[in-house]
């Protein structure tokens, strides 16, 4: 059984006139929930009402949409392993609020403006009240404890001016995954109002750092994209660098210094097992999975030269992809796996190049001032993010042919961009000036305006943003 199930449809009668709703069946993986007698069929789960309400993802940054997200009532107050349902309803709304606010495209109403919503009102909003508060959109929902120990979370989006429901979804989750239901709700709202893909229900793997600058302890760590559910995966006895998710999110590839020799390892998230990818070879670094998970792309230094190689994810003999004087490293696949962007100093300075996945047709794409490194291909395929080093370190983007270059940040030392699943937001790390060696994770969207620090328990570097969770 999956740990997270989408209800299709959310079985609630509309409008609500009773104090409770019909029981909702748990979805069996690969099957849609069957409608109860008299209830809407599966198409209702994703049916949207036509209307003018939408967010301009470029202009919306300067004029975020006012949105109301009141606390979600419980069908009945019950105790669960995650807490009481009434407390969870409050926390669910707070997570949705934070997700949407952090996108930079929404301005949630303040708590003092939020009226108490009773359970029968979930599908019958007080439109006149919310309109009077200035809200253009309204998110309402509920939580219910089920007899089998799971939780059902319902989520509705309304156009306040048109007084219409735009979309609804419901989720059945174990109590340990209640936060994911909130992120899924926020993703539903964000996607419906912006037309962009979701990204809130995702995770980030990164390097957690502590200690003096010349003797940093670096541990492999994982967390939700908002910093919650944080845990350390390694104990810090060996330095770890450049972790990257596998496409199925079940493992992480990274570089680690064991016995002072850098090598590439794969960490299995479920079991905690680690294995070396390539045995008994020269220095290896900067690994990354191919989009289909079959290959690991990496760099290897031999005979004073560094080239790009690929090796089967299960291990085996590396295949050489580049063969030029100097250092070729930092490879990143296009979403379809057909091409690779990488950095090379073959022209005398660190620049970006694109080639076919088999190493053919290598072409330089960066020609601005300074040096370029740490390229990352967007999951949408339309852009490549990079670090530009010219009087400082900045995060930028360009098209795969090198056109349309745009610098997004202006920190002293911003480095290592990683794309959100929807290809609209980037996470990177920012190092402080001075002797502290302190580094923090930050995010910025493609406007370059909505920049914010991502909370971590300790310092952080080398983020890798994973795909949307299933």
C-alpha positions in Angstrom: 0.0 0.0 0.0 1.3 3.5 -0.9 1.9 5.8 2.1 0.1 8.6 0.3 -3.1 8.3 -1.7 -5.0 10.8 -3.8 -8.7 10.6 -3.6 -10.4 10.7 -6.9 -12.9 12.2 -6.4 -13.2 13.8 -3.0 -16.5 12.5 -1.9 -18.4 15.4 -0.4 -21.9 16.5 -1.4 -22.3 20.1 -2.5 -23.6 22.1 -0.9 -23.1 20.8 2.6 -26.2 20.8 4.7 -25.5 18.0 7.2 -23.1 17.9 10.1 -21.0 15.1 8.5 -20.2 13.8 5.1 -20.3 10.3 3.5 -17.3 8.1 4.3 -14.6 8.2 1.7 -13.0 5.0 0.5 -9.3 4.5 0.6 -7.7 4.4 -2.8 -6.0 1.2 -3.8 -2.7 2.0 -5.7 -3.5 2.1 -9.4 -7.3 2.4 -8.9 -9.6 5.4 -8.6 -11.9 5.6 -5.7 -15.5 4.7 -6.6 -18.2 7.2 -6.0 -20.7 6.5 -3.4 -24.4 6.5 -4.5 -25.5 10.0 -5.4 -22.0 11.3 -5.3 -19.9 12.9 -8.1 -17.9 10.5 -10.3 -14.1 10.5 -10.8 -14.1 13.4 -13.2 -15.1 15.8 -10.5 -11.7 15.5 -8.8 -10.0 17.6 -11.4 -12.9 19.4 -13.0 -12.3 23.2 -12.9 -14.7 26.0 -13.3 -14.0 28.5 -16.0 -13.2 31.9 -14.6 -10.8 34.9 -14.8 -9.0 34.3 -11.6 -5.3 33.6 -12.2 -1.8 34.7 -11.2 0.7 36.3 -13.6 3.9 34.5 -12.5 6.0 37.4 -13.7 3.9 40.4 -12.8 2.4 38.7 -9.7 5.6 39.2 -7.8 5.0 42.9 -7.6 1.3 42.5 -6.9 0.8 39.2 -5.1 -2.8 37.9 -5.0 -4.6 38.3 -1.7 -5.8 34.9 -0.6 -7.6 33.7 2.5 -6.6 30.4 4.1 -8.7 29.9 7.3 -8.0 27.0 9.7 -9.4 23.7 8.6 -12.1 22.3 10.8 -12.2 18.6 11.9 -15.2 16.5 11.0 -15.0 15.4 14.6 -12.3 16.0 17.2 -10.2 12.8 17.6 -6.8 12.0 18.9 -4.3 10.6 16.4 -0.6 9.7 16.6 0.1 13.1 15.0 -2.0 15.0 17.5 -5.7 16.0 17.8 -7.5 16.7 14.6 -8.5 20.2 15.7 -4.8 21.1 16.2 -3.9 19.4 12.9 -6.5 21.5 11.1 -4.8 24.7 12.3 -1.3 23.4 11.4 -2.5 22.3 7.9 -3.7 25.8 7.1 -0.5 27.3 8.4 1.6 25.1 6.1 -0.5 25.9 3.1 -0.2 29.6 4.0 3.6 29.5 4.3 4.0 27.6 1.1 2.0 30.1 -0.9 3.5 33.1 0.8 7.0 31.8 0.1 6.3 31.5 -3.6 6.1 35.3 -3.7 2.9 35.2 -5.7 0.3 35.3 -2.9 -0.4 37.5 0.1 -2.3 35.4 2.7 -4.7 37.3 4.9 -3.5 38.0 8.5 -4.8 35.8 11.3 -6.9 38.6 12.6 -8.8 38.6 9.3 -9.6 34.9 9.4 -13.0 34.0 10.6 -13.7 30.6 12.2 -15.0 28.1 9.6 -17.2 25.4 10.9 -17.3 22.0 9.2 -20.6 22.5 7.4 -19.2 25.7 5.8 -16.3 24.0 4.1 -18.1 23.8 0.8 -20.4 26.8 1.4 -18.1 29.7 1.9 -19.1 33.1 3.3 -18.1 34.8 0.1 -19.3 38.3 1.2 -17.1 38.2 4.3 -14.0 37.1 2.4 -14.6 39.6 -0.3 -14.9 42.3 2.4 -11.5 41.3 3.7 -10.0 41.9 0.2 -9.4 38.2 -0.6 -9.6 37.3 -4.3 -9.1 33.5 -3.7 -10.1 31.3 -0.8 -8.7 28.0 0.4 -10.9 25.9 2.7 -10.5 22.4 3.9 -11.2 19.8 6.6 -9.5 16.9 8.3 -11.0 13.6 9.4 -9.6 10.6 11.4 -10.6 7.4 9.7 -11.4 4.1 11.4 -8.3 2.4 9.8 -5.9 4.8 11.4 -5.4 7.0 8.4 -6.4 10.7 8.0 -8.4 12.3 5.2 -7.6 15.9 4.3 -10.0 17.7 1.9 -8.9 20.9 0.1 -11.0 23.4 -1.9 -10.2 26.5 -3.9 -12.8 29.2 -4.5 -12.9 32.3 -6.7 -14.3 34.8 -4.2 -15.5 37.4 -6.7 -17.2 34.9 -9.0 -18.4 32.9 -5.9 -17.4 29.6 -7.6 -15.4 26.6 -6.7 -12.4 26.2 -9.0 -11.0 22.8 -7.9 -11.0 20.3 -5.1 -8.8 17.4 -4.0 -8.7 15.0 -1.2 -5.9 13.0 0.3 -5.7 9.9 2.5 -2.4 9.7 4.5 -1.0 7.9 7.5 -0.6 10.3 10.4 3.1 10.5 9.9 2.5 12.1 6.4 -0.1 14.8 7.4 2.3 17.6 6.4 2.5 16.1 2.9 -1.3 16.6 2.6 -0.8 20.3 3.3 1.9 20.6 0.7 -0.3 18.8 -1.8 -3.1 21.2 -1.1 -0.8 24.2 -1.6 0.4 22.6 -4.9 -3.2 22.3 -6.0 -3.8 26.0 -5.4 -0.5 27.1 -6.9 -0.9 25.0 -10.1 -4.6 26.0 -10.6 -3.9 29.7 -10.2 -0.6 30.1 -12.0 -0.6 27.4 -14.6 2.9 26.3 -13.4 3.8 22.9 -12.2 3.8 21.9 -8.5 6.9 21.9 -6.2 5.9 22.1 -2.5 5.6 18.4 -1.9 9.3 17.7 -2.6 12.5 17.1 -0.7 16.0 18.5 -0.7 19.2 16.7 0.0 22.2 18.8 1.0 25.5 19.0 2.9 25.1 20.1 6.5 28.1 21.9 7.8 29.5 22.9 11.2 32.9 23.8 12.7 35.7 26.2 11.8 36.3 27.2 8.1 39.5 25.1 7.8 38.1 22.0 9.5 34.4 21.7 8.6 32.3 18.7 9.5 30.1 17.9 6.5 27.2 15.5 6.8 24.7 14.2 4.2 21.2 15.5 5.2 17.7 15.4 3.9 14.6 17.5 4.6 11.3 18.7 3.1 11.6 21.7 0.8 10.4 24.0 3.6 13.0 22.7 6.1 10.7 20.3 8.0 11.3 16.6 8.7 15.0 17.2 8.8 17.4 14.3 9.4 21.1 13.6 9.1 22.1 10.6 6.9 25.8 10.4 7.7 27.7 11.0 10.9 30.3 13.4 9.7 33.3 11.1 10.1 34.0 11.5 6.4 33.4 14.7 4.4 30.6 14.5 1.8 30.1 16.7 -1.2 27.7 17.3 -4.2 24.8 14.9 -3.2 22.2 14.4 -6.0 18.9 12.5 -5.9 18.1 9.6 -8.1 15.0 10.0 -10.3 13.0 7.6 -8.2 14.1 9.4 -5.0 15.2 6.1 -3.4 18.9 6.8 -3.4 21.5 9.6 -3.4 24.8 9.7 -5.2 27.5 11.8 -3.7 31.3 12.2 -3.3 33.0 11.4 0.0 36.5 11.4 1.3 37.2 8.1 2.9 40.8 7.6 3.9 41.6 11.0 2.2 40.7 9.6 -1.2 37.6 11.1 -2.9 35.3 8.5 -4.3 31.6 8.2 -5.5 29.1 6.5 -3.3 25.4 5.7 -3.5 23.3 6.0 -0.3 20.1 4.0 -0.2 17.6 6.1 1.7 15.3 3.3 2.9 18.0 1.0 4.3 20.8 3.4 5.0 23.2 1.2 3.1 26.1 2.8 1.1 28.2 1.4 -1.7 31.1 2.7 -3.8 30.2 3.1 -7.4 33.6 2.7 -9.1 36.2 0.5 -7.4 40.0 1.0 -7.5 40.2 4.0 -9.8 41.7 7.5 -9.7 40.1 10.5 -8.2 36.4 10.7 -9.0 33.9 13.6 -8.2 30.8 15.6 -9.2 28.4 12.6 -9.8 24.8 12.9 -11.1 22.2 10.4 -12.2 20.8 10.3 -15.7 17.0 11.1 -16.0 16.2 7.4 -16.4 18.3 6.4 -13.5 20.4 3.9 -15.5 23.7 5.9 -15.5 25.8 7.9 -13.2 27.7 10.8 -14.8 30.9 11.8 -13.1 34.4 13.2 -13.5 37.6 11.3 -13.1 41.2 12.6 -13.0 43.8 10.4 -14.6 47.3 11.3 -15.9 46.9 15.0 -15.1 43.7 15.3 -17.0 40.0 15.3 -15.9 37.3 14.1 -18.2 33.6 13.2 -18.0 32.6 9.5 -17.7 29.5 7.6 -17.2 29.0 4.2 -15.4 25.9 2.0 -14.9 24.2 2.9 -11.7 24.6 -0.6 -10.5 28.4 -0.4 -11.1 30.7 -1.5 -13.8 33.3 -0.2 -16.2 33.3 3.6 -16.8 32.8 4.9 -20.3 34.8 8.0 -21.2 32.8 10.8 -22.8 35.3 13.7 -23.2 38.9 13.8 -24.2 40.3 17.3 -24.1 43.2 18.9 -22.3 42.3 20.4 -18.9 39.4 19.8 -16.6 35.9 18.7 -17.8 33.5 18.3 -14.9 30.1 19.3 -13.5 27.9 17.4 -16.0 24.1 17.6 -16.0 21.7 15.8 -18.3 18.9 17.4 -20.2 15.5 16.1 -19.0 15.2 13.7 -22.0 18.7 12.4 -21.4 19.8 13.2 -24.9 22.3 16.0 -24.0 24.7 17.0 -21.3 25.9 20.4 -20.2 29.2 20.6 -18.4 32.0 23.0 -17.5 35.5 22.9 -19.0 38.6 25.1 -18.9 39.8 23.8 -22.3 39.5 27.4 -23.8 41.8 28.7 -21.0 39.0 29.7 -18.6 36.1 27.9 -16.9 33.2 27.9 -19.4 30.0 25.9 -20.2 29.7 23.4 -23.0 26.8 21.2 -24.3 27.3 17.8 -26.0 25.3 14.8 -27.0 24.9 12.1 -24.3 27.5 10.0 -26.1 30.1 12.7 -26.0 29.7 13.9 -29.6 29.1 17.4 -30.9 30.7 19.4 -28.0 29.9 23.1 -28.3 30.7 26.1 -26.0 27.6 28.1 -25.0 28.9 30.7 -22.4 30.6 33.8 -23.7 30.0 36.5 -21.1 32.7 38.0 -18.9 34.3 35.9 -16.2 34.0 32.2 -15.6 31.1 29.8 -15.5 30.5 26.7 -13.5 28.1 24.3 -11.7 25.6 24.0 -14.6 22.2 22.4 -14.0 19.7 21.7 -16.7 16.1 22.7 -15.9 13.5 19.9 -15.6 11.5 21.8 -18.2 14.5 21.7 -20.6 14.3 25.3 -21.5 17.1 26.7 -19.4 20.4 26.0 -17.8 21.3 27.4 -14.4 24.9 28.2 -13.5 27.3 30.0 -11.2 29.0 33.0 -12.9 32.3 34.1 -11.3 33.1 37.7 -12.2 33.8 40.1 -9.3 31.8 37.7 -7.1 29.8 34.5 -7.5 26.3 34.9 -8.9 23.5 32.5 -9.9 22.2 32.9 -13.4 20.3 31.2 -16.2 20.6 30.9 -20.0 19.0 29.0 -22.8 20.7 25.7 -23.8 22.2 27.5 -26.9 23.7 30.2 -24.6 21.2 32.9 -25.4 19.1 35.0 -23.0 21.6 35.0 -20.1 20.1 36.5 -16.9 21.8 36.9 -13.5 19.3 36.3 -10.7 21.3 37.0 -7.4 23.7 39.5 -6.1 25.3 37.9 -3.1 29.0 37.9 -2.3 29.4 34.2 -2.9 26.3 32.4 -4.4 27.0 29.0 -5.9 25.6 25.5 -6.8 22.1 26.1 -8.2 19.5 23.2 -8.2 16.1 23.4 -9.8 12.7 22.9 -8.2 10.6 20.2 -9.8 8.6 22.8 -11.8 11.6 24.6 -13.2 10.6 28.0 -11.9 12.5 28.2 -8.6 16.2 27.6 -7.8 17.9 26.6 -4.6 21.6 27.5 -4.0 24.0 28.2 -1.2 25.4 31.5 -0.1 28.7 31.7 1.8 29.5 34.6 4.2 32.5 36.9 3.9 35.2 36.5 6.5 36.7 33.6 8.4 33.6 31.9 9.6 33.0 29.7 6.6 29.3 29.9 7.2 27.1 28.9 4.4 23.3 28.9 4.1 20.7 27.6 1.7 18.7 30.1 -0.3 16.0 30.1 -3.0 15.2 32.5 -5.8 12.6 32.4 -8.6 13.2 33.2 -12.3 12.2 36.9 -11.7 15.2 37.3 -9.4 13.0 39.2 -7.0 11.6 36.5 -4.7 14.8 35.5 -2.8 14.6 33.9 0.6 16.7 31.9 3.1 15.8 28.2 3.5 15.9 27.2 7.2 18.4 24.4 8.2 19.5 23.4 11.7 23.2 24.1 10.9 25.0 25.6 8.0 24.2 24.2 4.6 25.7 23.8 1.1 25.4 21.8 -2.1 21.6 21.5 -2.3 19.9 19.1 -4.6 16.1 19.6 -5.1 14.3 16.3 -5.7 11.3 15.6 -7.9 7.7 15.9 -6.7 7.0 13.0 -4.4 4.6 10.3 -5.6 
